[in-house]
Amino acid sequence: MTGSVLVIGGGGREHAIVRQLASSPQRPVIFAAPGNPGTAQLARNIALDLADAAGMVRFCQNEGIDLVIVGPEEPLIAGLADHLRHGGIAVFGPGALGARLEGDKEFAKEVLRAAGVPTPHYQAFSTSETALDHLDTMDLPVVVKACGAAQGKGVAVCATRDEAEAFIRDCLDDQRFGASGLRILLEDCIFGPELSVLIVTDGQDYCLLAPSRDHKRIGEGDTGPNTGGMGAFAPVKLPPELCAQIDRRIVLPVLAELQRRDIPYRGVLYAGLMLTAHGPQVLEFNCRFGDPETQVVLPLLRADLFELCAATAAGELGNYLQQYPAGDDIPAGWTGGGVSDWGRRCVVVVGASDGYPGGYASGKAVEVPGDSGESWVIHAGTRVGEGGLETAGGRVLGAVGNGADLDEARARAYAILAATHFEGLTYRRDIAARGD
């Protein structure tokens, strides 16, 4: 198989995807729209308007693009995949119906309830008055969520009533998250370690990529406000009975419910879980690869990412997975685990601009070391200015380390981060420190 592939997006997730595609033995021609300075080293960056679906279709048809991989949630929620498929383009990414799982948290909760999947109890509100009345009936801490997609920042775990009221008013009265926060969920707070599970599915068959753990809070020891993610590691080692629970109690029922609702889904479904004392529960769904989880999950693939995504987009995932059977090194009950290498570990540490996730300065000169084979830098919020590479976002880059064990991978990630420089560089020093 040879061909060309267009990766939609310009962040760290998309650089990680392009980097993995570039390692394919098929040597596909890679385009990135808009891409970033990292993708430019491996792909042809294209300035396309992601909101112009018709223009995207014309570009793909004119260039003979064989496969489109959509990275960010916004174009998926807006229905870009539907337009591309209507234009005869193979797409790895769900249409608008499937992407609603991320674009509307209340809808996602309805799907979970119908499927009988464990998830925290919730109520939805559109006014601060009714939300605050209900808040007074809840035990603290409480979780407040904007119903729409808010780039990982629309969730607050509130230890006090004052914190909860402030976030409720931020969403509903001050419209901090725009239309995404005009309806909110008040949710019971549950406890346990979190787990990110990426489910690749063509609507019929599926495989689970190596489980990972994201570190969402800005501060060490999981303190401070939520961010888009300050680091991650994979795989997380799980007991066989927990693997089977995740598959049987969460993945299978959700995919069956999507089929029952006649919602086609070809792409990756991200399940954000919490491993409670009573079993795994679903915190959220995303309709695309997670960021920064993608940076640590994709390097562990045994499968060719280009072939995996192409088979999924074509509805032929089941046939493709037959070449990756379960082995002795793969956790029992982890469906499709043969596509990942469980003998390696991978860690990413995010280097952010000082002030993130609040206000921060851009345009700071960036110095990035070259790859060392087992460690490399992923560009997330960078650009090329008049003086060269500079910062252009809150999460600027990700330092990735790969190793035979977690300590080795972690040491390599921090070593390459130490060789990276820009004014205001800030990062957590405890990513993956607690291991599994």
C-alpha positions in Angstrom: 0.0 0.0 0.0 1.3 3.5 -0.9 -0.6 6.7 -1.0 -1.0 10.2 0.4 -2.4 11.3 3.7 -3.7 14.7 5.0 -3.4 15.3 8.8 -5.8 18.0 10.0 -4.6 20.2 12.8 -1.5 22.1 14.0 -0.8 21.0 17.6 1.3 18.5 19.4 -1.1 15.7 18.7 -0.8 16.3 15.0 3.0 16.5 15.1 3.0 13.1 16.9 0.6 11.6 14.2 2.8 13.0 11.4 5.9 11.6 13.1 4.4 8.2 13.4 3.1 8.2 9.8 6.6 9.2 8.6 8.0 5.9 10.1 5.6 3.8 7.9 7.3 1.4 5.6 4.6 2.5 3.0 6.3 5.9 2.9 3.1 7.8 2.3 3.2 11.4 1.0 2.1 13.5 4.1 0.3 16.8 4.2 -0.5 18.8 7.3 -3.2 21.5 7.5 -2.1 23.9 8.9 0.7 21.9 10.6 3.4 23.5 12.7 7.3 23.8 12.6 7.5 20.2 13.7 5.3 18.7 11.0 7.1 20.8 8.4 10.2 18.7 9.0 8.3 15.6 7.8 5.3 16.8 5.8 4.1 19.5 3.5 2.3 22.1 5.5 -0.8 23.5 3.8 -2.6 26.7 4.7 -6.2 25.5 4.5 -9.3 27.0 6.3 -10.5 24.2 8.5 -14.0 25.8 8.6 -14.2 25.6 4.8 -15.4 22.0 4.3 -16.0 22.5 0.6 -12.5 23.9 0.1 -11.0 20.9 2.0 -12.9 18.5 -0.2 -11.6 20.2 -3.3 -8.0 20.1 -2.1 -8.2 16.4 -1.4 -9.8 15.7 -4.7 -7.3 17.8 -6.6 -4.3 16.3 -4.8 -5.6 12.7 -4.9 -5.5 12.4 -1.1 -6.1 8.8 -0.1 -6.7 9.3 3.6 -7.6 12.2 5.9 -6.8 11.9 9.6 -8.7 14.6 11.6 -6.9 15.6 14.8 -8.8 18.3 16.6 -12.4 18.0 17.9 -13.8 21.3 16.4 -13.8 20.2 12.8 -15.2 16.8 13.7 -18.0 18.3 15.7 -18.7 20.6 12.8 -19.1 17.7 10.5 -15.9 17.9 8.4 -15.7 14.1 8.1 -19.2 13.9 6.7 -18.3 16.4 3.9 -15.1 14.6 3.1 -16.8 11.2 2.9 -19.6 12.7 0.7 -16.8 13.8 -1.6 -15.4 10.3 -1.8 -12.5 10.8 0.6 -11.6 8.1 3.1 -11.5 9.6 6.6 -10.2 8.5 10.0 -12.6 10.4 12.3 -16.3 10.2 13.1 -19.0 12.3 11.5 -21.0 14.9 13.4 -23.3 12.3 15.0 -20.4 10.4 16.5 -18.5 13.6 17.4 -21.4 14.7 19.5 -20.1 12.4 22.2 -17.5 15.1 22.8 -19.4 18.1 21.6 -22.3 17.6 24.0 -21.5 16.1 27.4 -25.2 15.7 28.3 -25.7 13.6 25.1 -22.7 11.5 26.1 -24.2 10.9 29.5 -27.5 9.8 27.8 -25.6 7.3 25.7 -23.8 6.0 28.8 -27.1 5.7 30.7 -28.8 3.9 27.9 -25.8 1.5 27.5 -25.8 0.8 31.2 -22.2 2.0 31.6 -21.1 3.3 35.0 -20.6 7.1 35.2 -21.0 9.6 38.0 -24.6 10.9 38.7 -25.3 14.3 37.2 -27.9 17.0 36.5 -27.8 19.5 33.7 -28.6 23.2 34.0 -28.9 26.3 31.7 -29.3 29.0 34.4 -27.1 29.8 37.4 -30.1 30.2 39.7 -31.3 26.6 39.2 -27.8 25.2 39.2 -27.0 26.9 42.5 -30.3 25.6 44.1 -29.2 22.1 43.1 -25.7 22.7 44.3 -27.0 23.2 47.8 -28.4 19.6 47.8 -25.0 18.1 46.8 -22.1 16.8 48.9 -18.8 18.4 48.4 -16.5 18.2 46.5 -18.5 18.6 43.3 -17.6 18.6 39.6 -18.8 21.3 37.3 -18.6 20.8 33.6 -19.3 22.9 30.5 -21.4 20.7 28.3 -19.6 21.7 25.1 -16.0 21.2 24.1 -13.7 23.6 25.9 -10.2 22.3 25.1 -9.9 20.5 28.4 -10.5 23.6 30.5 -14.2 23.4 30.9 -14.1 21.2 34.0 -13.6 22.2 37.6 -13.4 19.9 40.7 -14.6 22.2 43.4 -13.8 21.5 47.1 -16.0 24.4 48.4 -19.4 25.9 47.5 -17.7 29.2 46.7 -15.5 27.5 44.2 -18.4 25.8 42.6 -20.5 28.9 42.5 -17.7 30.9 40.9 -17.2 28.4 38.1 -21.0 28.0 37.5 -21.2 31.8 37.1 -18.1 31.8 34.9 -19.9 29.4 32.5 -23.5 30.6 32.6 -23.4 34.3 33.5 -20.0 35.5 32.2 -19.9 33.0 29.3 -16.2 32.3 29.8 -16.4 29.3 27.4 -18.8 30.9 24.9 -21.5 28.6 23.6 -19.7 25.6 25.0 -20.6 26.7 28.5 -24.2 27.9 28.1 -25.3 24.5 29.6 -23.5 22.8 32.4 -23.4 19.5 34.3 -23.2 19.3 38.1 -21.7 15.9 38.8 -20.9 13.8 41.8 -17.2 13.7 42.5 -15.7 10.2 42.5 -12.2 9.2 43.4 -9.4 7.0 42.1 -6.6 7.1 39.5 -7.6 8.2 36.0 -6.9 6.2 32.9 -7.1 7.1 29.2 -8.2 4.4 26.8 -8.1 5.0 23.0 -10.5 2.7 21.1 -9.9 2.5 17.4 -13.1 1.3 15.7 -14.7 1.1 12.3 -18.1 0.8 13.9 -18.0 -3.0 13.8 -14.6 -4.2 15.0 -12.2 -2.4 17.4 -8.9 -2.6 19.1 -7.7 -0.9 22.3 -4.4 0.9 22.1 -2.0 0.8 25.1 -3.6 2.5 28.1 -2.1 5.8 29.3 -2.4 8.2 32.2 -2.6 12.0 31.7 -1.6 14.6 34.3 -4.2 17.4 33.8 -3.5 19.8 36.7 -0.9 22.6 36.2 0.8 22.0 39.5 3.0 19.2 40.9 1.1 16.8 43.1 -2.0 17.3 40.9 -2.7 20.8 42.3 -4.0 23.9 40.6 -6.4 24.4 37.7 -7.0 21.9 34.9 -5.1 22.2 31.7 -5.1 20.5 28.4 -2.6 18.1 29.9 0.9 18.6 31.4 2.3 15.1 30.6 1.5 11.4 30.3 2.9 7.9 30.2 2.0 4.6 28.7 1.3 1.8 29.1 -0.3 1.7 32.5 0.0 -1.8 33.9 -3.5 -3.2 34.7 -4.6 -6.5 36.3 -6.3 -8.8 33.9 -9.7 -8.6 35.7 -9.7 -4.8 35.3 -8.8 -5.1 31.5 -11.8 -7.4 31.1 -14.1 -5.1 33.1 -13.1 -2.1 30.9 -13.9 -4.2 27.8 -17.0 -5.8 29.0 -18.6 -3.1 31.0 -17.6 0.0 29.0 -16.3 -0.5 25.5 -18.7 -3.2 24.2 -21.9 -1.6 25.6 -21.0 1.9 24.2 -20.2 0.6 20.8 -23.4 -1.5 20.8 -25.4 1.6 21.8 -23.9 3.6 19.0 -24.9 0.9 16.6 -28.4 0.7 18.1 -28.8 4.5 17.5 -27.5 4.0 13.9 -24.5 6.3 14.6 -21.6 5.3 12.3 -18.2 5.7 13.9 -14.9 5.3 12.1 -12.0 6.7 14.0 -10.8 6.7 17.6 -13.0 7.0 20.6 -11.2 8.3 23.7 -12.7 7.1 27.0 -11.5 9.0 30.0 -12.0 6.6 33.0 -11.6 6.8 36.7 -10.7 3.5 38.5 -12.8 3.6 41.6 -13.0 1.2 44.4 -16.3 -0.1 42.8 -14.8 -0.5 39.3 -14.1 1.7 36.3 -16.4 4.6 35.5 -16.5 6.9 32.5 -15.7 10.6 33.2 -15.8 11.8 29.6 -15.5 10.9 25.9 -13.4 12.5 23.2 -14.0 11.9 19.5 -10.3 12.0 18.6 -6.8 11.1 19.7 -6.0 12.6 23.2 -3.3 15.2 23.7 -0.8 14.5 25.2 -1.7 10.8 25.3 -1.1 10.5 21.6 2.6 11.4 22.1 3.1 8.3 24.3 0.7 5.8 22.8 1.6 6.0 19.1 5.4 5.4 19.6 4.4 2.0 21.2 2.5 0.8 18.1 3.6 -2.4 16.5 1.1 -1.7 13.8 1.7 0.7 11.0 -0.4 3.8 11.8 -1.0 4.6 8.2 -2.3 1.1 7.5 -4.3 1.0 10.8 -6.1 4.3 10.0 -6.7 3.4 6.4 -8.2 0.0 7.3 -10.4 1.7 9.9 -11.6 4.4 7.4 -12.4 1.6 4.9 -14.4 -0.4 7.3 -11.8 -3.3 7.1 -10.3 -3.1 10.6 -11.3 -6.7 11.5 -9.3 -8.1 8.7 -6.3 -5.9 9.4 -6.2 -6.9 13.1 -5.9 -10.6 12.2 -2.1 -10.1 11.7 -1.7 -8.9 15.3 -3.0 -11.8 17.5 -2.8 -11.8 21.3 0.4 -13.1 22.8 1.9 -13.9 26.2 3.1 -10.3 26.7 -0.4 -8.8 26.1 -2.8 -8.4 29.0 -5.6 -10.9 28.9 -8.9 -9.2 28.1 -7.4 -6.2 26.3 -9.0 -6.6 22.9 -6.6 -5.9 20.0 -3.7 -5.5 22.4 -1.4 -7.0 19.8 -1.2 -3.8 17.9 0.9 -2.3 20.7 4.4 -3.1 22.2 3.9 -3.8 25.9 7.6 -4.3 26.5 8.4 -0.6 26.2 7.4 2.5 28.2 6.9 6.0 26.9 6.7 9.4 28.8 6.0 12.9 27.7 6.5 16.0 29.7 4.9 19.2 28.5 6.9 22.5 28.5 4.4 25.3 28.9 4.6 29.1 28.9 4.7 30.8 32.3 1.1 31.8 33.2 -0.6 28.9 31.4 -3.5 28.0 31.7 -4.1 31.7 32.3 -2.6 34.6 30.4 0.9 34.1 29.0 3.3 35.8 26.6 4.1 34.6 23.1 7.0 35.3 20.7 9.8 34.0 23.0 12.8 32.5 21.2 12.9 28.6 21.4 15.9 26.4 21.3 15.2 22.7 20.6 17.7 19.9 20.6 17.7 17.2 17.9 16.2 13.7 18.3 18.4 11.2 20.1 16.7 8.1 18.8 15.0 7.3 22.1 14.0 10.9 22.9 12.5 13.7 20.9 10.6 17.0 21.0 7.0 17.4 19.8 6.0 20.9 18.7 2.6 22.0 20.0 2.6 25.8 20.3 5.5 27.0 18.2 5.9 29.1 15.1 8.6 30.5 12.9 9.0 34.2 13.4 11.5 36.8 12.0 14.2 35.6 14.4 13.5 31.9 14.0 11.5 29.4 16.2 9.4 31.1 18.9 6.6 30.3 21.3 3.0 30.6 20.1 0.8 28.9 22.7 0.3 27.9 26.3 1.5 24.3 25.8 4.6 25.0 23.7 6.2 21.5 23.3 6.3 18.0 24.6 9.6 16.2 25.6 9.2 12.5 24.9 11.3 9.6 26.2 11.1 6.0 25.3 12.7 3.2 27.3 12.7 -0.4 28.4 11.1 0.7 31.7 9.4 3.7 33.1 12.4 5.1 34.9 14.5 5.0 31.7 11.7 6.6 29.6 11.1 9.3 32.2 14.8 10.1 32.6 15.1 10.5 28.8 12.1 12.8 28.6 13.4 15.1 31.3 16.9 15.1 29.9 15.8 16.3 26.5 13.5 18.9 28.2 16.6 20.1 30.1 18.3 20.8 26.7 15.2 22.8 25.5 15.1 26.5 26.3 12.8 29.5 26.1 12.0 32.4 28.4 9.2 31.4 30.8 9.5 27.7 30.3 7.6 25.9 33.0 6.8 22.2 33.5 5.9 19.7 36.1 8.7 17.6 37.6 6.6 14.7 38.8 5.2 13.4 35.5 5.0 9.6 35.8 6.8 9.8 39.2 4.3 7.5 40.9 4.4 5.0 38.1 1.4 2.7 37.9 
